Amino acid sequence: MGQARIFSVTLTGLQGTLVEVEADVSSGLPAFSLVGLPDSSTLQARDRVRAASARSGIGLAQRRITVNLSPAWQPKHGSGFDLAIAVAVVAAQGDLQVAPPTDTVMLGELGLDGRLRAVPGVLPALLAARDRGMTGAIVPAGNLAEARLVQGLDVDGAEHLSEVLHRFGADVSPLAPSATGPIPAPAEDEPPAPSMLDFADVIGQAQARRAAEVAAAGGHHLLMVGPPGAGKTMIAARLPTILPELSVEEALTVSAIHSVAGRFDSRGGLRLQPPFESPHHTASTAAVVGGGSGIALPGAISRAHAGVLFLDEAPEFSPRVLDALREPLETGDITLHRARGVVHYPARFQLVLAANPCPCGRAIGKGVDCSCTPLQRRRYLTRLSGPVQDRLDMHLTLGPVDVARAGDATGEPSALIAARVRAARDRQSERFSERGWSLNAQIPGPLLRRELAPVPGEARLLDHALSQGRLTLRGYDRVLRLAWTLADLDEADRPGASHIGEALTLRRGADR
């Protein structure tokens, strides 16, 4: 009897920490102690490891077994330590002829029959292990495709605990895969593939289509108000089809977020398509912003990082949910404080809101068909607080689609719009190549008003709106960012009066 150690990884948000799983088997009354601030799911590893080891052909010794998860001051959560605990205990009781390497991490949950089950968060965990000098990893077969996305690690997969023990010289026979079968990672429920959606399907609504193109080109936020059936949801759902593919860095971050959330399907490799999140209006603040018991999980705003967050029927959302978006809209990240730790997630998303003009949805034009009182109309739209609306770059009012006037004419397909968006983003990337950002929506206000300010005299309309109190200083900056995006779409070197005028028109809802 003796001691052994195996390395694993614990995650706090996207930040991984190496955990040294130390096992000590000594004489004394039979007991199995697991220490090092494990949560309830980690603590239950004692029963899973005992049953899985017996099914694998090596029962745990009737001795005093102590397993320590170091650093002991950091809380541990999840069932991903099962494999490391089992191998460490079997090694400590002397049943392995080959000592497990100290530069290899082990992750995986054990079934009572010894099968290895996939666990969430493998991608960020192995990225952290690689950055801390680890060279190898053993993961469940269901996580193998995801694990192999990490460059620089020698990754191996297993379907059963007996396979891992056999590799290190244990006197066991690996169970045949046909007898156990791997337990694959659950695939994420995806919306319809972007290739199935196209802006050519949208009838009419030229201004809304133009606003969607501007939003995609510069990373701007958009509010659309219109009657049911005007095309608000259609336009929002097709916004990802005109966004460029994610860069490698963005793809790693987005894939890591979805891995932690247990929603990453690794069969197609890194996620290159910008994500699209559309929570229901009954969603709680924790579901949208992030939260949960123990260590907070990423919410919809983080899963929409580098993509689109669409809130349909926005006034029906809880005011607490809408107001919780204020800080992420400004900073591009979210920090969640919980009793068991502080978690930081990126949350730089494009916000698209859709709303009816009133509870019945008929307050369009003269509103003769509307059954709502003036007070009901006012209360309905004021559910979107002033601070939230001030953070939205564009505010559009959509009318009913005139089918007779639109006829059978189809609009531009997404491919043509995407080409213009890509060209505009390339101009921004070149202009900001030495800065810490890549989109016009991210330009700091002081820089907008100094180095990137319009030519004197071109911003008279904008200055007048600010002096009249129809724009806040934040709104002033957002109009300038919109003007820069319009100039990039027109391949202009600097926004002129026409670009600023159009930007003010696109933001006119915020000036009421």
N, C-alpha and C positions, 0 to 999 in steps of 0.2 A: 504494500500500500504506500501511496506517496502523493505527489502533487503534479499538476499539469496546468498548462495555460493555453488558451486559444483566443484569437482576436475576432471581435465582431464590431458592429457599428450601431450607434444610436443616433437618431435624427431629432433635432429641434427645429421644426420648420424644414428649410432646405439645408441647414447646417449640420454636417455629420461630425461625430466625435468617435474616435476609436475607443472601444471598450475591451479591456483585458478580462477575459472570463477565466478566473482562477478556481481550480477544483482541488480540494483536499479530502483524501479518504484516510481515516484514522480509526484506531480501535475505539470501542465504546458502544453504547446502546445504539441500535439501528435508528438513524434519523437522516433527514434530507433538509438541510437549511439553505435558503437562497437569500443572500443579503446584497446590499448595494443600491437601496432605494428602487426596488422593482415595483411596478404597478400591479394591479390584480391579474392582468393577462400574462405578464411576465412571471409572476409568482406561481401561476398555475402550470408553468413549465415542469415543475417537479413531477407531477402526475403524468404528463405527456411523455417526458423523458424516461421515466421508469417503465411505462407500458411499451413504448417504442423500442427500448433497448432489449427487453425480454423477447419481443416479437422478432428482433433482428438476430437473435441467437446468443446474446451476451446479457445476462441479467445483472442488475446492479448488486454490488456486494452488500451483505447485511452488516454494514459498518456505519460509522458516523460520517456522512458526506456533507461537506460545506462548500458552497459555491459563492464566490464573491465577484460582483460586477464592478470593476474599477474603471474610472474614478467613482468612488462610493458616494460622493456628495452630489452627483448629477442624477436626476431622476431618469429611470429607464422605463420605456413603455413598449408594448407590442409583443408579439409572439416570435419575432425574428431571431431571438437568441437561442431557440430550442436546439438547433443543430450544434452550435458552438458549445452549449452546456453538455449535451450528450457526449460529444467527442472528448471534451475535457475530462468528464467523470470517468469514462471508459479508459482513457489514457492514465488517469491518476490511479486507478485500481490495477494497472499493470497488464491490461489485455491487448495493448498495441505493441507490435514489434518495431514500428517505425514512428519516431516522434513527429507529430504534425509540425509543419514549418511555421516559424514565427512571423513570416512575411506574407501570410495568407489569411484572409478573413473568411468567416463562414456565416451565412445567413440562411434562415429557413425555419418554417414552422413544422412540427412533427405531428402526424396523425397517430392515433393509438396503435395502429398496425405498422408503424414505422415509415409510412410514406412521407415524402417531403412536400409540403404545400407551399405554393407561391405566397409571397408577402409583398405588401406595397412599399414603395420607397427604395427599391433596389438601385435604381439609376443614381439618385443623389448620394446614396450611401457608398456606392463603389467609387463615385467621383471623389468623395471625401477621403476614402481609403487610399486611392491612388495618390492624391495630393499629399498624404502623410507617409508616403514611402512604401506602402504595400505593393507587392508585385503579383499576387495571385488571389483568387477568390473561388469559393465553392458555393453554389446557389442551387435552389430547386430547379428541376428541369423546366417548370412552368415560367421561371424568370430568366432562363438562359438567353433568349433572344434579346431581352432588355439589357441584361448584364453585358452582352457582347458589344453594345453600343459604346461602352467605355473603352477608349483607346489606351494602350499601355498596361493592361492587366491581362494575365493569363487566367482566363475564366473557364471553369468546368462546372457541369451540371450533374445532378444526381436525382434519381426518382425515389430512392429508398435509403434509409439510414445504413442498412447493411452494405450498400455500395461504398459509402464513405469509409466505414470501418474497415472494409476489406482492403481498400487502397493503402491503409496504414498498417497492414499486417495482422489484422484481427483474424482469429480462427472462426470465420463465418463464411457462409456461401451467399453471395449476392442474390437476392430474390429476382426472378425473371421479371422483366417489365410487363410481360403479358399477365403475370399473376397479380400485379399491383396496379399498374397503369399510372401515368403521371397525372397530377391534378393541375391543369393549366391555370394561368392567371386569368381572372375574369376580364373579358373584353369590354371596352367602354361602349356605352350606347351612344352612337354618333347620330347627328342629324343627317338629313339627305346629303349625299356627296356634293361638293361645290360644283362639279361638272354638270349636275342635273339642274342647277339653277342658273339663270341668265337674265341680264337686264333687258334683253330683247323681249322678255315676257311682260314687261311693265308697259301698260298702255297709257299714253299721255303723261302728265305730271313732269313736264320738262324742267321746271325749276327744282323739283325735288331730286330728279336725276342729276342735275347739275350740282346741287348741294352735296349729294352722296359722293360724286367724283371729287369735289373739293375736300370733303371730309377724309376720303381715302388718301388723297395726295399729301395732305399736311398733318394727318392725325388729329383732326378736330372733332369736337363733340356736337351732336345734332339733336334738336327737338322738333318733332313733326306733330302738328295739331290738325286734325281733320275728321270728317265723318267716317263711320264704319264703311269699309269697302273702298276707301280712296286709294289704297295701295301702300299704306305706311309699313305694314309688316312685310309685304313683298320686297319693298326697297331695302329695308333693314336686313332681311335674310340674304339678299344678294350682294350686300356690301363686301363680305369676304371674298367674293369671286373677282373683285377688281383690286384687291390688295396684293402686293408682291409677296413672294414666298419669304419665310423667315430666314434670317442669317443663321449661321451655324451656332453662334453664341445664343441667339434668341431661341433657336430650336432646342438647345440643351436645357435652357431655363424653363421653357414651356413644358417640355417633356418631363423634366424633374418635378414640376408642380403637379402635373397630372399623375405622375407615379406616386407621389406622396398621398394624393387624394384617392388612389386606388382606381383611377380611370384611364390609365395609359395602356393602349394596345400597341405593343412593340413589334407586331408582325410586319408593319410597314416601315420600320426604322424610326429615326427621329421624326418628330412631328413638324413638318415644314409648312403646312397650311395654317394660316392664322386662325386661332380658335374663335368660336362663336358661342357665347353663353346667353341664354334667354330664360332666366328664372321666372316662375309663375308669380303673379302679384300677391299671393298669400305667403311667399317666402319670408322667413324670419331674418332678423338682422344678422344672426350667426351664419345662416345659410348663404347670405349675400356677401358679407364682409369677411367671414371666417370665424371659427370658434369651435365649440364642443367641449366635452369634459376632458380633463387632463390637459394634454398638449393640444393647442388649437390647430385644426386642420384648415387648409386653404378654402376660402369661399369662392363665390362666382366671380368676384372682381379679380381674384388672383388667377383663377383658371382662365379668365379672359385676357390675361397679360399678353401684350403684343397682338391682340386681336380686338374683337368687338363684344361689348356688353350691351345687350338689347333689353330694355324694360318696356314691354308692351303694356298698355293701359296704365301708364306711369302714375296717374293720380290715385289709382286704387292701391298702390303700395303704401305700406305704413310710413308715416312721416319720419319715424325713427330710422327706417331703412334708407330713405332718400337722403336725409341729413347726414347719415353715416358715410355718404360718398364724398362729402366735401373735401376732407383731407387727402384721400387717395387721388382725387381729380387734380389737386395741386402738386402733390409730391411724387406721385407715381409709385407709391409703396404703402404698405400697411403694417403696423406693429401692434400685435395683440398681446395684452398682458393677462396672464392667468396665474392661478395660485402655484402651479407646477412649473412655471417658466414663462419667459418672454419670447415670442416667436415673431420673426420678420419675414414677410412675403413680398415679392414684387407685385405691383398692381398698376402697371401703365397700360391702360386700355382706352379704346374709343367708346364713349358712351353715346348710345342712340336711344332716345325716349320717344314713345308714341303715345298720343293722348287724344281722346274725343274732345270736342269743344264744350260739352256739357254732359251731365249724366245720361240723357237720352240720346245724345249724339247728333241731334238735328239742328243745332244752333249755327247754321251756315247761311251766309247772306243775310236776308232780313229775318231769318229764323221763324217764319210763319208756322212751320210744322213742329216747332219745339214746344214741349209741354213743361219745360223747367221754368221756375221763377227766376228773376234776375239775381236773387240772393243765392239760389242753388247753383247757378252758373258761376257766380263769383267764388263761392266756397269751393267749387270743384277744382278750378284751375289754381287757386291759391294753395292747394295741397302741395304744389311744387313751390317750395319756399323761395324767397328772393335770393338768398345766398347760393342756392343750387342753380337757379336760372342764370345767375350772373356768371357762373362757371361754364355755361354752355356757349359755344362759339356761334351757333346758328339756330335760329328759331323760325320755322316755316309754318305757314298756314296752307293746308291743302284743301282744295275744293273737290266736289264730286267729279268723277271722270265723265267727260262728254264723249260718249261712244260714237255718236253720230259724226262729230267733228273729227275724232281720231281715226274712224274707219278701220280698215285692216292694216294700217301702217304700223310697222314694227320699229321699235327704237334701236339704238345702237347695241350690238352685242357686248357682253362683258369683256371679250378679248380686246376690242378696240379701245374701250375705256381704260382697261388695265394697262395698255401700252402707254397711254398718256400719263397715267398715274406713275408708272415706273420711270418714265422720263423725268417727271417733276421731282420724284424722290431722288433720282440720281443727281439732279442739280443741287438739291439740299445737302446730300451727302458730300458732294464736292465742296460746297460752300462752308460746311461745318466740319470738314475733315480733321481740323486741328482742335476742335471743341469737344465738349463732353456730351454732345447730343447729335441727332441726325435728322430731326423733323422740325418744321416750323412751329408746330404746337408746343415744342419744348424750349423755345428761345426765352431766356430770362428777360423780364420787363426792362430793367435798366439798359441792357444792350439794345433792345428794340428802339428805345427813345434816344439813343446816342449814336452808336456806330451804324446801326441798321435803320435809322430814322428816314422817312421819306424826304425827297427834295423839298426845301422850303417853298411853301405856297401850294404844294400838292395835297396837303392834309387839312385844308381850310374847313371842309365839311366836318371832319373828325374833331378838330379843335373846337369848332362851334358846338357840336353835340356835347363835348365834355364841359365847356363853359356853361351851357344851359342846364347841366345836371341830368341830361338824358343818357349819359354814359358814366359809369364809375371808371376809376383809373384802371381797374382790372379789365373792364369792358373795352377801354381804349386800347390796351395791349392786345386783347384778343382780336380786335378788328385789324390791328396792324399785322398780326400773325396770319389772319385770313388773307389780307392783301398780298402778303409775300407768297402765299400758296397760289393765289390767282395769277400773280406775276410769273411764277414758275411754270404754271400750266400754259401761259402765253409765251413762254421762253423769253421773258423780259428780264433785263439785268436788275431792275429796281421797280417797286410798285409805283404806279402813277395815280393820277386823280381818278381815272376810270376804275382801277382796281380797288381803291379805297371806297369809292362810291358803291361798287357792287358788294364789297365786304359789309358796308353799313346796311345795305338792303338785306343781305342774308341774315344779319343780326337784328333786324328791325323789331322782332318780338321782344327783345330785351330792353328796347328803348321806350316802350309804351308807358 
